[in-house]
Amino acid sequence: MRELDLKNLKITLDRIEEVKAEVFAKERDVHNISLQIAKIIAFDSAFAGRTECKETHRLKKKWYQQKVSELLSMTAFSEDVKDDLFKYYKTLEVLDNFEDQEREKHYEKILDMIRKDVGEKPKTR
């Protein structure tokens, strides 16, 4: 070794410490996001296959909306992406205002939304 540049060595070590802190912060974010997803799955599986009254349905919907909002607050998704995630909530709220044939017609629109999301062609009536 002919030359040792301690000034540049210090800068390199400082940068390594910065990167280490960034990685730790990202690990913490992934942990928090994973925890929120696990809560949502656990909550959903606890109610799976059970019949529910209107109050249970209302509370579950509110719980899901809160948890998904908390999860989204930990991410850098655009508002358009966030709005898209809640499209079913908004559409189903409208459905609740209809009865009989109108409800069935509107429900077909919801099924078309789902078909589109899973890569199927919407049915037109």
Phi and psi restraints in degrees (value plus and minus 20) as a CYANA .aco file:
   2 ARG   PHI    -115.4   -75.4
   2 ARG   PSI     -53.0   -13.0
   3 GLU   PHI    -160.6  -120.6
   3 GLU   PSI     119.7   159.7
   4 LEU   PHI    -147.3  -107.3
   4 LEU   PSI      94.5   134.5
   5 ASP   PHI    -118.4   -78.4
   5 ASP   PSI      71.2   111.2
   6 LEU   PHI     -88.8   -48.8
   6 LEU   PSI     -48.8    -8.8
   7 LYS   PHI     -81.8   -41.8
   7 LYS   PSI     -69.7   -29.7
   8 ASN   PHI     -89.1   -49.1
   8 ASN   PSI     -50.8   -10.8
   9 LEU   PHI     -82.8   -42.8
   9 LEU   PSI     -61.1   -21.1
  10 LYS   PHI     -83.5   -43.5
  10 LYS   PSI     -63.4   -23.4
  11 ILE   PHI     -81.8   -41.8
  11 ILE   PSI     -61.7   -21.7
  12 THR   PHI     -83.1   -43.1
  12 THR   PSI     -63.5   -23.5
  13 LEU   PHI     -85.1   -45.1
  13 LEU   PSI     -59.3   -19.3
  14 ASP   PHI     -81.8   -41.8
  14 ASP   PSI     -62.5   -22.5
  15 ARG   PHI     -84.7   -44.7
  15 ARG   PSI     -58.1   -18.1
  16 ILE   PHI     -82.5   -42.5
  16 ILE   PSI     -60.6   -20.6
  17 GLU   PHI     -85.1   -45.1
  17 GLU   PSI     -59.0   -19.0
  18 GLU   PHI     -82.1   -42.1
  18 GLU   PSI     -66.5   -26.5
  19 VAL   PHI     -83.0   -43.0
  19 VAL   PSI     -61.3   -21.3
  20 LYS   PHI     -80.1   -40.1
  20 LYS   PSI     -63.0   -23.0
  21 ALA   PHI     -85.4   -45.4
  21 ALA   PSI     -59.6   -19.6
  22 GLU   PHI     -83.8   -43.8
  22 GLU   PSI     -62.9   -22.9
  23 VAL   PHI     -83.7   -43.7
  23 VAL   PSI     -62.2   -22.2
  24 PHE   PHI     -82.2   -42.2
  24 PHE   PSI     -62.2   -22.2
  25 ALA   PHI     -83.2   -43.2
  25 ALA   PSI     -63.0   -23.0
  26 LYS   PHI     -85.3   -45.3
  26 LYS   PSI     -58.0   -18.0
  27 GLU   PHI     -82.5   -42.5
  27 GLU   PSI     -61.6   -21.6
  28 ARG   PHI     -83.6   -43.6
  28 ARG   PSI     -61.0   -21.0
  29 ASP   PHI     -82.4   -42.4
  29 ASP   PSI     -66.1   -26.1
  30 VAL   PHI     -81.5   -41.5
  30 VAL   PSI     -60.7   -20.7
  31 HIS   PHI     -80.8   -40.8
  31 HIS   PSI     -68.3   -28.3
  32 ASN   PHI     -84.4   -44.4
  32 ASN   PSI     -61.6   -21.6
  33 ILE   PHI     -84.3   -44.3
  33 ILE   PSI     -64.5   -24.5
  34 SER   PHI     -81.1   -41.1
  34 SER   PSI     -59.2   -19.2
  35 LEU   PHI     -83.4   -43.4
  35 LEU   PSI     -63.2   -23.2
  36 GLN   PHI     -83.4   -43.4
  36 GLN   PSI     -63.2   -23.2
  37 ILE   PHI     -83.1   -43.1
  37 ILE   PSI     -62.1   -22.1
  38 ALA   PHI     -82.8   -42.8
  38 ALA   PSI     -59.4   -19.4
  39 LYS   PHI     -82.1   -42.1
  39 LYS   PSI     -63.2   -23.2
  40 ILE   PHI     -83.8   -43.8
  40 ILE   PSI     -64.8   -24.8
  41 ILE   PHI     -84.9   -44.9
  41 ILE   PSI     -63.7   -23.7
  42 ALA   PHI     -82.7   -42.7
  42 ALA   PSI     -62.6   -22.6
  43 PHE   PHI     -83.3   -43.3
  43 PHE   PSI     -67.2   -27.2
  44 ASP   PHI     -82.9   -42.9
  44 ASP   PSI     -64.4   -24.4
  45 SER   PHI     -88.8   -48.8
  45 SER   PSI     -47.3    -7.3
  46 ALA   PHI     -86.1   -46.1
  46 ALA   PSI     -50.7   -10.7
  47 PHE   PHI    -118.9   -78.9
  47 PHE   PSI     -28.0    12.0
  48 ALA   PHI     -78.0   -38.0
  48 ALA   PSI     112.0   152.0
  49 GLY   PHI      59.3    99.3
  49 GLY   PSI     -18.8    21.2
  50 ARG   PHI    -117.8   -77.8
  50 ARG   PSI     124.0   164.0
  51 THR   PHI     -99.0   -59.0
  51 THR   PSI     136.5   176.5
  52 GLU   PHI    -159.3  -119.3
  52 GLU   PSI     131.8   171.8
  53 CYS   PHI    -108.6   -68.6
  53 CYS   PSI     153.9   193.9
  54 LYS   PHI     -81.7   -41.7
  54 LYS   PSI     -56.1   -16.1
  55 GLU   PHI     -88.8   -48.8
  55 GLU   PSI     -60.3   -20.3
  56 THR   PHI     -82.3   -42.3
  56 THR   PSI     -63.7   -23.7
  57 HIS   PHI     -80.5   -40.5
  57 HIS   PSI     -65.6   -25.6
  58 ARG   PHI     -81.0   -41.0
  58 ARG   PSI     -65.4   -25.4
  59 LEU   PHI     -88.2   -48.2
  59 LEU   PSI     -60.1   -20.1
  60 LYS   PHI     -82.2   -42.2
  60 LYS   PSI     -64.6   -24.6
  61 LYS   PHI     -80.9   -40.9
  61 LYS   PSI     -63.8   -23.8
  62 LYS   PHI     -83.8   -43.8
  62 LYS   PSI     -63.0   -23.0
  63 TRP   PHI     -79.8   -39.8
  63 TRP   PSI     -68.6   -28.6
  64 TYR   PHI     -79.7   -39.7
  64 TYR   PSI     -66.0   -26.0
  65 GLN   PHI     -79.2   -39.2
  65 GLN   PSI     -61.7   -21.7
  66 GLN   PHI     -85.2   -45.2
  66 GLN   PSI     -65.5   -25.5
  67 LYS   PHI     -86.7   -46.7
  67 LYS   PSI     -61.5   -21.5
  68 VAL   PHI     -85.9   -45.9
  68 VAL   PSI     -59.7   -19.7
  69 SER   PHI     -82.1   -42.1
  69 SER   PSI     -62.3   -22.3
  70 GLU   PHI     -81.3   -41.3
  70 GLU   PSI     -63.6   -23.6
  71 LEU   PHI     -82.2   -42.2
  71 LEU   PSI     -64.7   -24.7
  72 LEU   PHI     -86.2   -46.2
  72 LEU   PSI     -49.9    -9.9
  73 SER   PHI     -87.0   -47.0
  73 SER   PSI     -37.2     2.8
  74 MET   PHI    -109.5   -69.5
  74 MET   PSI     -21.0    19.0
  75 THR   PHI    -137.9   -97.9
  75 THR   PSI     153.7   193.7
  76 ALA   PHI    -130.1   -90.1
  76 ALA   PSI       8.6    48.6
  77 PHE   PHI     -86.3   -46.3
  77 PHE   PSI     129.5   169.5
  78 SER   PHI     -91.4   -51.4
  78 SER   PSI     143.5   183.5
  79 GLU   PHI     -83.1   -43.1
  79 GLU   PSI     -53.4   -13.4
  80 ASP   PHI     -82.1   -42.1
  80 ASP   PSI     -62.9   -22.9
  81 VAL   PHI     -85.0   -45.0
  81 VAL   PSI     -63.5   -23.5
  82 LYS   PHI     -82.3   -42.3
  82 LYS   PSI     -63.7   -23.7
  83 ASP   PHI     -81.3   -41.3
  83 ASP   PSI     -59.9   -19.9
  84 ASP   PHI     -82.6   -42.6
  84 ASP   PSI     -55.0   -15.0
  85 LEU   PHI     -85.3   -45.3
  85 LEU   PSI     -47.7    -7.7
  86 PHE   PHI    -118.9   -78.9
  86 PHE   PSI     -10.7    29.3
  87 LYS   PHI     -81.4   -41.4
  87 LYS   PSI     -55.6   -15.6
  88 TYR   PHI     -89.2   -49.2
  88 TYR   PSI     -58.9   -18.9
  89 TYR   PHI     -77.8   -37.8
  89 TYR   PSI     -69.3   -29.3
  90 LYS   PHI     -83.6   -43.6
  90 LYS   PSI     -63.6   -23.6
  91 THR   PHI     -87.9   -47.9
  91 THR   PSI     -60.1   -20.1
  92 LEU   PHI     -90.3   -50.3
  92 LEU   PSI     -49.9    -9.9
  93 GLU   PHI     -82.9   -42.9
  93 GLU   PSI     -59.3   -19.3
  94 VAL   PHI     -84.8   -44.8
  94 VAL   PSI     -61.2   -21.2
  95 LEU   PHI     -77.2   -37.2
  95 LEU   PSI     -57.4   -17.4
  96 ASP   PHI     -81.5   -41.5
  96 ASP   PSI     -38.2     1.8
  97 ASN   PHI    -106.5   -66.5
  97 ASN   PSI     -27.1    12.9
  98 PHE   PHI    -123.3   -83.3
  98 PHE   PSI     140.5   180.5
  99 GLU   PHI    -152.1  -112.1
  99 GLU   PSI     135.3   175.3
 100 ASP   PHI      28.8    68.8
 100 ASP   PSI    -140.2  -100.2
 101 GLN   PHI     -82.8   -42.8
 101 GLN   PSI     -60.9   -20.9
 102 GLU   PHI     -83.2   -43.2
 102 GLU   PSI     -58.8   -18.8
 103 ARG   PHI     -84.5   -44.5
 103 ARG   PSI     -63.7   -23.7
 104 GLU   PHI     -83.9   -43.9
 104 GLU   PSI     -61.3   -21.3
 105 LYS   PHI     -84.3   -44.3
 105 LYS   PSI     -63.0   -23.0
 106 HIS   PHI     -88.7   -48.7
 106 HIS   PSI     -55.2   -15.2
 107 TYR   PHI     -84.2   -44.2
 107 TYR   PSI     -53.9   -13.9
 108 GLU   PHI     -82.2   -42.2
 108 GLU   PSI     -55.1   -15.1
 109 LYS   PHI     -83.9   -43.9
 109 LYS   PSI     -59.1   -19.1
 110 ILE   PHI     -85.3   -45.3
 110 ILE   PSI     -63.2   -23.2
 111 LEU   PHI     -81.2   -41.2
 111 LEU   PSI     -57.4   -17.4
 112 ASP   PHI     -85.1   -45.1
 112 ASP   PSI     -55.8   -15.8
 113 MET   PHI     -81.1   -41.1
 113 MET   PSI     -64.1   -24.1
 114 ILE   PHI     -87.4   -47.4
 114 ILE   PSI     -63.4   -23.4
 115 ARG   PHI     -75.8   -35.8
 115 ARG   PSI     -65.5   -25.5
 116 LYS   PHI     -81.2   -41.2
 116 LYS   PSI     -63.0   -23.0
 117 ASP   PHI     -84.9   -44.9
 117 ASP   PSI     -47.8    -7.8
 118 VAL   PHI    -118.9   -78.9
 118 VAL   PSI     -10.0    30.0
 119 GLY   PHI      65.5   105.5
 119 GLY   PSI      -7.0    33.0
 120 GLU   PHI    -116.3   -76.3
 120 GLU   PSI     141.2   181.2
 121 LYS   PHI    -100.1   -60.1
 121 LYS   PSI     111.7   151.7
 122 PRO   PHI     -84.6   -44.6
 122 PRO   PSI     125.7   165.7
 123 LYS   PHI    -109.0   -69.0
 123 LYS   PSI     115.0   155.0
 124 THR   PHI    -128.8   -88.8
 124 THR   PSI     114.9   154.9
